[in-house]
Amino acid sequence: MILKENILEYQLKLMKKAMLTLCWILTFFVSGAEAREIDLLGCSHVEPLWYRAISDEEFVLQCALPDGYASHSYNTSLPKQHKVKWFWSKKDKEPLKAIKESSNPVLQADALLFKPIKDRASGVYVCMIWEQIPCRKIVLEVQTKEVAKCSGYDTNILYLLAGNGNSITCPGTKCYNHMKKSDVKWYKDGYQIKHVKRRQSLKLRHNEIYLNPTYDKDAGMYVCDYILYDNTTKWTMRTMVKVEVIAKNTIHPPNFLYPNGMVILEAELGKPLELECRVQFGFERLSPMRVTWKRNNKENINEKLNQETSIYRKGLQGHTLLHVAKLKAVTERDLRSNFTCFAENLVGNATAVIQLKRKQRVFLLPILCSVISTLFALLLCTAFIYQYWIEIVLAYRSYLVHNETIGDGKEFDAFVSYAKLDCSENDSALSSEEKFALEVLPDMLENKYGYKLCILERDVLPGGVYTDEVVTAIKQSRRVIIILSPAYVNGSGIFELQAAVNCALEDKKIKLILVKFQPFQEPETLPTQVKKALRILPAVTWKSSISAAPEKKFWKYMHYHMPVKMRKVTGNCSLKGFCQRLFSLVYR
């Protein structure tokens, strides 16, 4: 039994779908014929909706399902694929004619919008929406205000002042007073208006809408419906009200956003040019706002220019207007002219002026090449300075810096501190370190650079206390050269390093130079100040392969850390001599 019912239901669905398909085939078959009359199968048994309208007023008919009728008047968001087909006949059971695109009525989404409706629009309307509404029949009766017995028919266009309290009255409620009527249902933009908690300023009372305050979003098309009970027929009486929310008219003249006052604009001869004029207007409900460009010169005053206008609306704050004058090709005459933008509203007017100036041609390629060349030269100079900084400083000292040793009260340029090995220790180690301290170092710094070194065994007469002699010699020196090796940091020579650190802290003129003669590891017993000095003081590494030649890096660094001391030079001490000295230091 259940199977038979399912089969029967399935067959009914197939028949219904076939009937709907047949209707659409007939619809599209006749849509190409302008005056072809047809009968739509399946519409004869449909119960119609009954509507009344007042002649010469705006009116809307919606193609909607009966269950959705209570909450919608028309749906402007209908998808494009759900195309609506409308048909009309003067009387019921007469052949129907397809309603095509026209200026009145207007096909708008799922509705027919009459702007306005006429007496001849009375009749039977049938609509279909593919896959939604197979058939909807509407009987429409259009009557004049006299026949409808309208008393004082209200206007259907309202202007409401924003921020104030206002009310919207249904114009049709003053008609058909001799008949029984229901309460009014209000719709806005297709949706029924109801009192909601989130909008306390909107209230429905006695068939009117009360807004206190009124917002700009309250503007729109309102539809009001009520039911007329005429014997056994229930007519829906529909009228429409267009609401515009306005503000108080401005008290200010137009305001120029651009140009403001006098503006000079660069222009290239022979090239097209657009002169822009942006003007802000305050709100005016009926405004004669006007903007135009004028050319003012001696040859032709107030010449008409090729112009166009674009308006950007800002609601109750007014408008911003863009007005453009187009010059096809800038000429010498244009460069001699003043272009005046003139703006006017109900309050007053304002002007702004643009003058054209010949645009100087910029040769981009030469400028680009010069910029790249300059950057490349700066890069080369930076790399050169970084590579040969020591040589540059030494050359600068040789010619352009005064002798810093004059008047400092020091006797020696540097005190040399090294490990004094006992005779019982390895002779080769002894000879190597002592040979560097007593022969190699003095030979280069004294004989070739002219410095005076203090070597304790050579320059201090014995007989005093060792510690006192060391401190006195350090204080009489401008630099202290520490020759570091395993024997030095693990032997008694570490006292001289500690004494040098203490003297340097007391006398800022004393500076320490570390020479890493042999690799070593710091003993844990070293004083904290000595450990810190070994980490932060300048150090130069000695390699056994270094010869006693001044062009070697080691000796340049040693010379760099030694005091600035003028040497006797021959020739002219000039910029040319400085460059020659620098060249010799770098490339010899």
VODREN-826887 format. One record per residue (C-alpha): residue in three letters; z negated, x, y. Coordinates in nm, 4 decimals, decimal comma. Layout:
VODREN-826887
> resn_z_x_y
> ALA_Z_X_Y
...
//
This chain:
VODREN-826887
> resn_z_x_y
> MET_0,0000_0,0000_0,0000
> ILE_-0,0907_0,2812_0,2392
> LEU_0,2310_0,4638_0,1535
> LYS_0,4396_0,1558_0,2388
> GLU_0,2635_0,1194_0,5762
> ASN_0,3317_0,4866_0,6565
> ILE_0,6981_0,4469_0,5633
> LEU_0,7257_0,1317_0,7770
> GLU_0,5610_0,3056_1,0724
> TYR_0,7955_0,6023_1,0348
> GLN_1,0996_0,3700_1,0261
> LEU_0,9809_0,1929_1,3436
> LYS_0,9473_0,5293_1,5193
> LEU_1,2978_0,6264_1,4143
> MET_1,4367_0,2924_1,5398
> LYS_1,2543_0,3303_1,8699
> LYS_1,3836_0,6849_1,9140
> ALA_1,7378_0,5749_1,8247
> MET_1,7170_0,2905_2,0789
> LEU_1,5930_0,5305_2,3479
> THR_1,8712_0,7787_2,2665
> LEU_2,1276_0,4967_2,2859
> CYS_1,9954_0,3932_2,6254
> TRP_2,0271_0,7478_2,7592
> ILE_2,3773_0,7837_2,6114
> LEU_2,4799_0,4642_2,7895
> THR_2,3074_0,5846_3,1066
> PHE_2,4888_0,9190_3,1242
> PHE_2,8137_0,7577_3,0092
> VAL_2,8195_0,5307_3,3127
> SER_2,6664_0,7771_3,5622
> GLY_3,0081_0,9186_3,6449
> ALA_3,1520_0,5789_3,7378
> GLU_3,0590_0,4775_4,0891
> ALA_3,0765_0,0960_4,0516
> ARG_3,0379_0,0552_3,6706
> GLU_2,7868_-0,2216_3,5743
> ILE_2,5806_-0,1966_3,2556
> ASP_2,3120_-0,3701_3,0508
> LEU_2,0195_-0,1495_2,9391
> LEU_1,9213_-0,2327_2,5824
> GLY_1,5505_-0,2705_2,5198
> CYS_1,4532_-0,3678_2,8781
> SER_1,4855_-0,7453_2,8500
> HIS_1,1520_-0,7877_2,6742
> VAL_0,9550_-0,5515_2,9064
> GLU_0,6942_-0,7241_3,1248
> PRO_0,7789_-0,6422_3,4877
> LEU_0,5530_-0,5325_3,7749
> TRP_0,5678_-0,7562_4,0853
> TYR_0,5722_-0,5973_4,4308
> ARG_0,6005_-0,7260_4,7862
> ALA_0,6967_-0,5246_5,0914
> ILE_0,7272_-0,5880_5,4656
> SER_1,0772_-0,5421_5,6070
> ASP_1,1536_-0,2476_5,8381
> GLU_0,8502_-0,0482_5,7165
> GLU_0,8316_0,2566_5,4886
> PHE_0,7825_0,1739_5,1206
> VAL_0,7583_0,3573_4,7873
> LEU_0,8212_0,2524_4,4254
> GLN_0,6920_0,4642_4,1375
> CYS_0,8224_0,4965_3,7839
> ALA_0,4854_0,5128_3,6051
> LEU_0,3262_0,4056_3,2816
> PRO_0,1041_0,0964_3,3083
> ASP_-0,2091_0,2886_3,2021
> GLY_-0,1547_0,5508_3,4731
> TYR_-0,0803_0,2990_3,7466
> ALA_-0,4419_0,2511_3,8449
> SER_-0,4889_0,6124_3,9595
> HIS_-0,1436_0,7087_4,0901
> SER_0,0992_0,5653_4,3414
> TYR_0,3651_0,8333_4,2842
> ASN_0,3670_1,1811_4,1368
> THR_0,5383_1,4492_4,3472
> SER_0,4642_1,7225_4,0895
> LEU_0,6852_1,5786_3,8138
> PRO_0,8564_1,8609_3,6168
> LYS_1,2272_1,9018_3,6852
> GLN_1,3214_1,8524_3,3200
> HIS_1,1754_1,4973_3,3305
> LYS_1,4642_1,3553_3,5300
> VAL_1,4247_0,9945_3,6481
> LYS_1,7078_0,7401_3,6312
> TRP_1,6909_0,4312_3,8547
> PHE_1,8926_0,1071_3,8249
> TRP_1,9031_-0,2071_4,0381
> SER_2,0314_-0,5622_4,0305
> LYS_2,0039_-0,8424_4,2841
> LYS_1,8717_-1,0919_4,0295
> ASP_1,7225_-1,0754_3,6855
> LYS_1,9638_-1,0820_3,3877
> GLU_2,2481_-0,9597_3,6054
> PRO_2,4268_-0,6341_3,5219
> LEU_2,2411_-0,3260_3,6572
> LYS_2,3891_-0,0628_3,8843
> ALA_2,2763_0,3008_3,8860
> ILE_2,1031_0,4119_4,2068
> LYS_2,2470_0,7406_4,3251
> GLU_2,1391_0,9996_4,5776
> SER_2,1394_0,8640_4,9326
> SER_1,9496_0,8915_5,2588
> ASN_1,7843_0,5512_5,2003
> PRO_1,6302_0,5127_4,9495
> VAL_1,5455_0,8764_4,8755
> LEU_1,4937_0,9885_4,5150
> GLN_1,1646_1,1826_4,5319
> ALA_1,0166_1,3056_4,2022
> ASP_0,9350_0,9899_4,0013
> ALA_0,9579_0,7552_4,3016
> LEU_1,2014_0,5737_4,5280
> LEU_1,1110_0,6218_4,8940
> PHE_1,2541_0,3660_5,1417
> LYS_1,2681_0,4899_5,5023
> PRO_1,2512_0,2011_5,5987
> ILE_1,2999_-0,0855_5,3520
> LYS_1,5393_-0,3711_5,4364
> ASP_1,5641_-0,7347_5,3224
> ARG_1,8661_-0,6504_5,1062
> ALA_1,6477_-0,4163_4,8946
> SER_1,4916_-0,7170_4,7141
> GLY_1,5771_-0,7391_4,3457
> VAL_1,5030_-0,5991_4,0029
> TYR_1,4519_-0,2242_3,9590
> VAL_1,4573_-0,0459_3,6239
> CYS_1,3589_0,3197_3,5777
> MET_1,3567_0,5573_3,2830
> ILE_1,2017_0,9043_3,2336
> TRP_1,3338_1,1012_2,9398
> GLU_1,0663_1,1553_2,6691
> GLN_0,8041_0,9710_2,8798
> ILE_0,9012_0,6182_2,9891
> PRO_1,1766_0,4472_2,7889
> CYS_1,1959_0,1551_3,0317
> ARG_0,9966_0,0309_3,3357
> LYS_1,0960_-0,2917_3,5143
> ILE_0,9826_-0,3714_3,8706
> VAL_1,0527_-0,6928_4,0642
> LEU_1,0527_-0,6319_4,4403
> GLU_1,0491_-0,8979_4,7106
> VAL_1,0987_-0,7879_5,0730
> GLN_0,9817_-1,0332_5,3389
> THR_0,9745_-1,0288_5,7155
> LYS_0,6492_-1,0298_5,9106
> GLU_0,7116_-1,3902_6,0098
> VAL_0,7519_-1,5075_5,6502
> ALA_0,4473_-1,3047_5,5433
> LYS_0,2528_-1,4640_5,8326
> CYS_0,1367_-1,1266_5,9641
> SER_-0,0978_-1,1427_6,2635
> GLY_-0,1052_-0,8263_6,4751
> TYR_0,0526_-0,5918_6,2192
> ASP_-0,1079_-0,2507_6,2702
> THR_0,0949_0,0646_6,3289
> ASN_0,1889_0,2711_6,0247
> ILE_0,1705_0,6060_6,2128
> LEU_-0,1737_0,7301_6,3168
> TYR_-0,2692_1,0368_6,5214
> LEU_-0,6286_1,1437_6,4496
> LEU_-0,8152_1,3997_6,6614
> ALA_-0,9573_1,6819_6,4489
> GLY_-1,3366_1,7114_6,4513
> ASN_-1,3894_1,3532_6,5652
> GLY_-1,4790_1,0372_6,3733
> ASN_-1,1736_0,8222_6,2887
> SER_-1,0762_0,5302_6,0684
> ILE_-0,7562_0,4399_5,8820
> THR_-0,6729_0,0694_5,8529
> CYS_-0,4283_-0,0797_5,6025
> PRO_-0,1519_-0,2526_5,8093
> GLY_-0,0758_-0,5084_5,5377
> THR_-0,4223_-0,6661_5,5335
> LYS_-0,3271_-0,8810_5,8340
> CYS_-0,0532_-1,0490_5,6295
> TYR_-0,0753_-1,3342_5,3758
> ASN_-0,4044_-1,4616_5,5129
> HIS_-0,3201_-1,8033_5,3597
> MET_-0,3337_-1,6547_5,0087
> LYS_-0,6134_-1,5219_4,7906
> LYS_-0,6309_-1,1395_4,8009
> SER_-0,8160_-0,8593_4,6210
> ASP_-0,9790_-0,5504_4,7775
> VAL_-0,7553_-0,2660_4,8905
> LYS_-0,6906_0,0425_4,6794
> TRP_-0,6061_0,3571_4,8761
> TYR_-0,3841_0,6442_4,7607
> LYS_-0,3019_0,9791_4,9264
> ASP_-0,0237_1,2058_4,8057
> GLY_-0,0080_1,0089_4,4804
> TYR_-0,3817_1,0039_4,3933
> GLN_-0,6311_0,7206_4,4372
> ILE_-0,8961_0,7805_4,7027
> LYS_-1,2521_0,7334_4,5840
> HIS_-1,5887_0,8151_4,7317
> VAL_-1,7093_1,1488_4,5919
> LYS_-2,0285_1,3440_4,6552
> ARG_-1,8478_1,6621_4,7583
> ARG_-1,6897_1,4785_5,0524
> GLN_-1,9706_1,2923_5,2246
> SER_-1,7660_1,2607_5,5441
> LEU_-1,5163_1,0219_5,3728
> LYS_-1,6286_0,6643_5,3148
> LEU_-1,4526_0,3422_5,2057
> ARG_-1,5755_0,0304_5,3890
> HIS_-1,4175_-0,3133_5,4268
> ASN_-1,0740_-0,1954_5,3130
> GLU_-1,0781_0,0938_5,5663
> ILE_-1,1159_0,4698_5,5318
> TYR_-1,3772_0,6307_5,7586
> LEU_-1,3549_1,0044_5,8321
> ASN_-1,6368_1,1721_6,0244
> PRO_-1,5481_1,4422_6,1004
> THR_-1,1708_1,4552_6,0479
> TYR_-1,0154_1,7727_5,9048
> ASP_-0,6569_1,8965_5,9244
> LYS_-0,6291_1,8483_5,5446
> ASP_-0,6681_1,4720_5,6006
> ALA_-0,3099_1,4578_5,7253
> GLY_-0,0562_1,3036_5,4860
> MET_0,1024_0,9835_5,3572
> TYR_-0,1471_0,7110_5,2651
> VAL_-0,0551_0,4097_5,0474
> CYS_-0,2682_0,0924_5,0432
> ASP_-0,2307_-0,1778_4,7737
> TYR_-0,3933_-0,5145_4,7210
> ILE_-0,3228_-0,8049_4,4826
> LEU_-0,1863_-1,1432_4,5980
> TYR_-0,2577_-1,4357_4,3639
> ASP_0,0436_-1,6716_4,3851
> ASN_0,0042_-1,9389_4,1138
> THR_0,0494_-1,7492_3,7869
> THR_0,2064_-1,4360_3,9405
> LYS_0,0037_-1,1388_4,0638
> TRP_0,1948_-0,9632_4,3404
> THR_0,1038_-0,6126_4,4516
> MET_0,1295_-0,5971_4,8304
> ARG_0,2007_-0,2358_4,9329
> THR_0,2143_-0,0763_5,2779
> MET_0,2155_0,2876_5,3899
> VAL_0,0414_0,4762_5,6703
> LYS_0,1474_0,8205_5,7895
> VAL_-0,1483_1,0186_5,9279
> GLU_-0,1145_1,3232_6,1520
> VAL_-0,4216_1,5240_6,2507
> ILE_-0,3949_1,6659_6,6003
> ALA_-0,6044_1,8771_6,8364
> LYS_-0,6548_1,8663_7,2097
> ASN_-0,3558_1,9886_7,4063
> THR_-0,3805_2,3494_7,5178
> ILE_-0,4719_2,4400_7,8732
> HIS_-0,3036_2,7820_7,8570
> PRO_0,0574_2,8886_7,9263
> PRO_0,2539_3,0782_7,6568
> ASN_0,1098_3,4143_7,5499
> PHE_0,3472_3,7054_7,4767
> LEU_0,2594_3,9025_7,1656
> TYR_0,5671_4,1248_7,2090
> PRO_0,6921_4,2480_7,4498
> ASN_0,3847_4,2486_7,6682
> GLY_0,4854_4,3124_8,0283
> MET_0,7511_4,5859_8,0510
> VAL_0,8659_4,7675_7,7355
> ILE_1,1184_5,0527_7,7165
> LEU_1,3162_5,0512_7,3923
> GLU_1,5374_5,3319_7,2628
> ALA_1,8910_5,2291_7,1679
> GLU_2,1900_5,4174_7,0311
> LEU_2,5296_5,3575_7,1883
> GLY_2,7721_5,1661_6,9680
> LYS_2,5025_5,0493_6,7262
> PRO_2,3856_4,6844_6,6865
> LEU_2,0444_4,5967_6,8262
> GLU_1,8061_4,3014_6,8008
> LEU_1,5693_4,2213_7,0861
> GLU_1,2609_4,0451_6,9511
> CYS_1,0364_3,8176_7,1527
> ARG_0,7190_3,6864_6,9843
> VAL_0,5355_3,4153_7,1783
> GLN_0,2183_3,2254_7,0925
> PHE_0,1935_2,8619_7,2018
> GLY_-0,1257_2,6564_7,1952
> PHE_-0,1281_2,3118_7,0295
> GLU_0,0706_2,0394_7,2069
> ARG_0,1578_1,7123_7,0347
> LEU_0,4622_1,6515_7,2512
> SER_0,5679_1,9941_7,3718
> PRO_0,8875_2,0990_7,5485
> MET_0,8202_2,4617_7,4455
> ARG_1,1193_2,6763_7,5247
> VAL_1,1983_3,0468_7,4816
> THR_1,5175_3,2202_7,5881
> TRP_1,6538_3,5690_7,6586
> LYS_1,8314_3,6440_7,9877
> ARG_2,0212_3,9489_8,1061
> ASN_1,9508_4,0371_8,4684
> ASN_2,1847_4,2826_8,6370
> LYS_2,4134_4,3018_8,9353
> GLU_2,7331_4,2395_8,7406
> ASN_2,6431_3,9080_8,5774
> ILE_2,3172_3,7235_8,6404
> ASN_2,1678_3,5014_8,3671
> GLU_2,4426_3,5744_8,1147
> LYS_2,4054_3,3813_7,7869
> LEU_2,3256_3,5952_7,4852
> ASN_2,3619_3,5358_7,1106
> GLN_2,0141_3,4051_7,0214
> GLU_1,8226_3,2418_6,7365
> THR_1,4672_3,1108_6,6930
> SER_1,2162_3,1020_6,4066
> ILE_0,8889_2,9052_6,4282
> TYR_0,5794_2,9977_6,2314
> ARG_0,3356_2,7061_6,2343
> LYS_-0,0374_2,7619_6,2522
> GLY_-0,1540_2,4011_6,2341
> LEU_-0,4021_2,2927_6,4959
> GLN_-0,4120_2,6425_6,6490
> GLY_-0,0554_2,6065_6,7688
> HIS_0,2654_2,7954_6,6912
> THR_0,3963_3,1493_6,6919
> LEU_0,7638_3,1600_6,7833
> LEU_1,0029_3,4493_6,7141
> HIS_1,3097_3,4502_6,9357
> VAL_1,5797_3,7135_6,8756
> ALA_1,8752_3,8130_7,0930
> LYS_2,1459_4,0063_6,9082
> LEU_2,3663_4,2748_7,0634
> LYS_2,6673_4,3529_6,8457
> ALA_2,7046_4,7036_6,9913
> VAL_2,4973_4,8688_7,2644
> THR_2,7076_4,9639_7,5685
> GLU_2,6505_5,1558_7,8892
> ARG_2,6167_4,8210_8,0649
> ASP_2,3306_4,7289_7,8329
> LEU_2,1512_5,0506_7,9288
> ARG_2,1706_4,9474_8,2952
> SER_2,0372_4,5947_8,2316
> ASN_1,6946_4,4342_8,2175
> PHE_1,6486_4,1834_7,9351
> THR_1,3958_3,9152_8,0256
> CYS_1,2285_3,6847_7,7742
> PHE_1,1299_3,3541_7,9374
> ALA_0,8775_3,1174_7,7699
> GLU_0,7632_2,7749_7,8919
> ASN_0,5331_2,4884_7,7862
> LEU_0,3683_2,1893_7,9586
> VAL_0,1064_2,4116_8,1225
> GLY_0,3295_2,6819_8,2675
> ASN_0,5598_2,9734_8,1890
> ALA_0,5529_3,3481_8,1351
> THR_0,8016_3,6356_8,1182
> ALA_0,8325_3,9796_7,9614
> VAL_1,1000_4,2479_8,0074
> ILE_1,2693_4,5032_7,7812
> GLN_1,4633_4,7970_7,9226
> LEU_1,6944_5,0039_7,7047
> LYS_1,6937_5,3844_7,7048
> ARG_1,9548_5,6057_7,5468
> LYS_1,8308_5,7385_7,2144
> GLN_1,8620_6,1115_7,1811
> ARG_2,0343_6,2198_6,8639
> VAL_1,8125_6,4174_6,6344
> PHE_1,9802_6,6713_6,4082
> LEU_1,7675_6,6309_6,1019
> LEU_1,9170_6,9077_5,8895
> PRO_1,8562_7,1974_6,1333
> ILE_1,5022_7,0752_6,2010
> LEU_1,4354_7,0435_5,8297
> CYS_1,5710_7,3920_5,7650
> SER_1,3603_7,5428_6,0435
> VAL_1,0454_7,3690_5,9155
> ILE_1,1090_7,4922_5,5613
> SER_1,1790_7,8444_5,6882
> THR_0,8578_7,8434_5,8940
> LEU_0,6521_7,7227_5,5990
> PHE_0,8117_7,9838_5,3727
> ALA_0,7400_8,2586_5,6270
> LEU_0,3771_8,1427_5,6583
> LEU_0,3465_8,1434_5,2806
> LEU_0,4841_8,4980_5,2604
> CYS_0,2510_8,6149_5,5381
> THR_-0,0480_8,4576_5,3630
> ALA_0,0434_8,6228_5,0331
> PHE_0,0980_8,9587_5,2096
> ILE_-0,2380_8,9417_5,3900
> TYR_-0,4166_8,8436_5,0675
> GLN_-0,2527_9,1282_4,8760
> TYR_-0,2993_9,3988_5,1401
> TRP_-0,6120_9,2835_5,3215
> ILE_-0,7934_9,6132_5,2706
> GLU_-0,4978_9,8142_5,4012
> ILE_-0,4661_9,5878_5,7082
> VAL_-0,8336_9,6237_5,7918
> LEU_-0,8206_10,0026_5,7506
> ALA_-0,5150_10,0297_5,9743
> TYR_-0,6823_9,8079_6,2319
> ARG_-0,9917_10,0265_6,2270
> SER_-0,7884_10,3419_6,2702
> TYR_-0,6325_10,2314_6,5990
> LEU_-0,7985_9,9319_6,7524
> VAL_-1,1736_9,9449_6,6749
> HIS_-1,4322_10,1603_6,8500
> ASN_-1,6608_10,3984_6,6618
> GLU_-1,9686_10,2003_6,5504
> THR_-2,1677_10,5161_6,4677
> ILE_-2,2151_10,6163_6,8324
> GLY_-2,5691_10,5655_6,9612
> ASP_-2,7215_10,4195_6,6411
> GLY_-2,9641_10,7118_6,5934
> LYS_-2,8459_10,7844_6,2389
> GLU_-2,7746_11,1365_6,1132
> PHE_-2,5740_11,0597_5,7972
> ASP_-2,2946_10,8163_5,7225
> ALA_-2,4097_10,7598_5,3631
> PHE_-2,6893_10,8601_5,1267
> VAL_-2,5683_10,9293_4,7709
> SER_-2,8016_10,8161_4,4920
> TYR_-2,7252_10,9105_4,1308
> ALA_-2,9039_10,9895_3,8043
> LYS_-3,0683_11,3316_3,7941
> LEU_-3,0511_11,4222_3,4267
> ASP_-3,2839_11,6703_3,2607
> CYS_-3,1394_11,9885_3,1217
> SER_-3,2393_11,8831_2,7689
> GLU_-2,9974_11,5864_2,7808
> ASN_-2,6256_11,5902_2,6959
> ASP_-2,4482_11,8491_2,9078
> SER_-2,1165_11,6642_2,9189
> ALA_-2,2790_11,3476_3,0555
> LEU_-2,4681_11,5574_3,3060
> SER_-2,1614_11,7390_3,4232
> SER_-1,9507_11,4213_3,4459
> GLU_-2,1885_11,2189_3,6629
> GLU_-2,3027_11,5112_3,8743
> LYS_-1,9472_11,6295_3,9193
> PHE_-1,8540_11,2884_4,0610
> ALA_-2,1566_11,2746_4,2933
> LEU_-2,1553_11,6379_4,4036
> GLU_-1,7843_11,7247_4,4033
> VAL_-1,5392_11,4318_4,3813
> LEU_-1,7174_11,1944_4,6204
> PRO_-1,7875_11,4503_4,8957
> ASP_-1,4385_11,5968_4,8660
> MET_-1,2759_11,2617_4,9470
> LEU_-1,5251_11,1021_5,1886
> GLU_-1,6165_11,4192_5,3803
> ASN_-1,3068_11,6355_5,3689
> LYS_-1,0375_11,3627_5,3934
> TYR_-1,2115_11,0742_5,5724
> GLY_-1,4508_11,2740_5,7900
> TYR_-1,7788_11,1118_5,6809
> LYS_-2,1081_11,2993_5,6584
> LEU_-2,2900_11,2401_5,3284
> CYS_-2,6563_11,3038_5,2465
> ILE_-2,7038_11,4549_4,9001
> LEU_-3,0730_11,5131_4,8420
> GLU_-3,0399_11,8457_4,6560
> ARG_-2,7921_11,9800_4,9098
> ASP_-2,8944_11,8453_5,2508
> VAL_-3,2750_11,8050_5,2325
> LEU_-3,4963_12,1129_5,2230
> PRO_-3,7398_12,1016_4,9301
> GLY_-4,1146_12,1141_4,9850
> GLY_-4,2024_11,7589_5,0752
> VAL_-4,3036_11,4660_4,8617
> TYR_-4,0021_11,3331_4,6673
> THR_-4,0585_10,9684_4,7521
> ASP_-4,1070_11,0385_5,1226
> GLU_-3,7967_11,2565_5,1321
> VAL_-3,5876_10,9795_4,9709
> VAL_-3,7082_10,7062_5,2112
> THR_-3,6589_10,9333_5,5152
> ALA_-3,3041_11,0259_5,4065
> ILE_-3,2124_10,6589_5,3483
> LYS_-3,3438_10,5593_5,6907
> GLN_-3,1332_10,8347_5,8494
> SER_-2,8173_10,6991_5,6756
> ARG_-2,5873_10,4103_5,7611
> ARG_-2,4867_10,3408_5,3999
> VAL_-2,6425_10,4024_5,0582
> ILE_-2,3950_10,4736_4,7764
> ILE_-2,5528_10,3867_4,4398
> ILE_-2,3744_10,5422_4,1376
> LEU_-2,4702_10,3072_3,8526
> SER_-2,4805_10,4159_3,4913
> PRO_-2,7078_10,3606_3,1883
> ALA_-2,8965_10,6778_3,2758
> TYR_-2,9502_10,5565_3,6345
> VAL_-3,0890_10,2052_3,5593
> ASN_-3,3085_10,3349_3,2753
> GLY_-3,4322_10,6484_3,4489
> SER_-3,6316_10,7510_3,7528
> GLY_-3,3287_10,7052_3,9815
> ILE_-3,3996_10,3295_3,9943
> PHE_-3,6712_10,4133_4,2512
> GLU_-3,4002_10,5231_4,4964
> LEU_-3,2210_10,1848_4,4522
> GLN_-3,5452_9,9956_4,5109
> ALA_-3,6221_10,2067_4,8169
> ALA_-3,2696_10,1467_4,9505
> VAL_-3,3096_9,7675_4,9067
> ASN_-3,6415_9,7711_5,0937
> CYS_-3,4984_9,9845_5,3769
> ALA_-3,1933_9,7540_5,4073
> LEU_-3,4224_9,4524_5,4411
> GLU_-3,6061_9,6261_5,7259
> ASP_-3,3011_9,7801_5,9001
> LYS_-2,9899_9,5570_5,9132
> LYS_-2,7725_9,8605_5,9972
> ILE_-2,8278_10,0030_5,6472
> LYS_-2,5906_9,8618_5,3862
> LEU_-2,5628_9,9347_5,0147
> ILE_-2,2436_10,0176_4,8201
> LEU_-2,2582_9,9963_4,4389
> VAL_-2,0288_10,2203_4,2343
> LYS_-2,0073_10,1143_3,8693
> PHE_-1,9574_10,4572_3,7153
> GLN_-2,0277_10,3565_3,3539
> PRO_-2,0961_10,0166_3,1896
> PHE_-2,4656_9,9376_3,1524
> GLN_-2,7051_9,6573_3,0674
> GLU_-2,9816_9,5595_3,3099
> PRO_-3,3302_9,6336_3,1738
> GLU_-3,5736_9,3423_3,1753
> THR_-3,8286_9,5595_3,3615
> LEU_-3,6170_9,5797_3,6804
> PRO_-3,7863_9,4365_3,9910
> THR_-3,6604_9,0942_4,1066
> GLN_-3,5233_9,2303_4,4342
> VAL_-3,3239_9,4966_4,2506
> LYS_-3,1748_9,2411_4,0078
> LYS_-3,0729_9,0222_4,2984
> ALA_-2,9176_9,3189_4,4811
> LEU_-2,7111_9,4138_4,1739
> ARG_-2,5626_9,0626_4,1698
> ILE_-2,4783_9,0097_4,5368
> LEU_-2,3998_9,3564_4,6778
> PRO_-2,0357_9,4770_4,6992
> ALA_-1,9386_9,6844_4,3940
> VAL_-1,6487_9,9211_4,3275
> THR_-1,5570_10,0229_3,9712
> TRP_-1,4774_10,3864_3,8963
> LYS_-1,2296_10,4769_3,6251
> SER_-1,2028_10,8273_3,4813
> SER_-0,8262_10,8177_3,5328
> ILE_-0,8620_10,7873_3,9111
> SER_-0,7509_11,0993_4,0860
> ALA_-0,8781_11,2318_4,4123
> ALA_-0,5976_11,0755_4,6144
> PRO_-0,6633_10,8488_4,9169
> GLU_-0,3893_10,5992_4,8212
> LYS_-0,5810_10,4862_4,5110
> LYS_-0,7464_10,1413_4,5363
> PHE_-1,0916_10,2835_4,4616
> TRP_-1,0884_10,5085_4,7645
> LYS_-0,9446_10,2356_4,9879
> TYR_-1,2342_10,0076_4,8892
> MET_-1,4818_10,2897_4,9495
> HIS_-1,3293_10,3561_5,2898
> TYR_-1,3403_9,9773_5,3623
> HIS_-1,7182_9,9582_5,2938
> MET_-1,8018_10,2759_5,4854
> PRO_-1,8904_10,2681_5,8590
> VAL_-1,6104_10,2275_6,1144
> LYS_-1,5562_10,5744_6,2476
> MET_-1,2669_10,6829_6,4709
> ARG_-1,0563_10,9682_6,3368
> LYS_-0,8589_11,2004_6,5518
> VAL_-0,4943_11,0903_6,5372
> THR_-0,1871_11,2348_6,6940
> GLY_0,0844_11,0433_6,8694
> ASN_0,0760_10,7292_7,0809
> CYS_-0,2073_10,4836_6,9885
> SER_-0,0012_10,1707_7,0299
> LEU_0,1090_9,8637_6,8347
> LYS_0,4020_10,0647_6,7013
> GLY_0,1627_10,3292_6,5745
> PHE_-0,0599_10,0591_6,4193
> CYS_0,2412_9,9145_6,2289
> GLN_0,3451_10,2603_6,1119
> ARG_-0,0088_10,3286_5,9926
> LEU_-0,0193_9,9942_5,8096
> PHE_0,3185_10,0609_5,6474
> SER_0,2014_10,3997_5,5262
> LEU_-0,1218_10,2568_5,3842
> VAL_0,0621_9,9840_5,1939
> TYR_0,3596_10,1712_5,0536
> ARG_0,2616_10,5344_5,0228
//
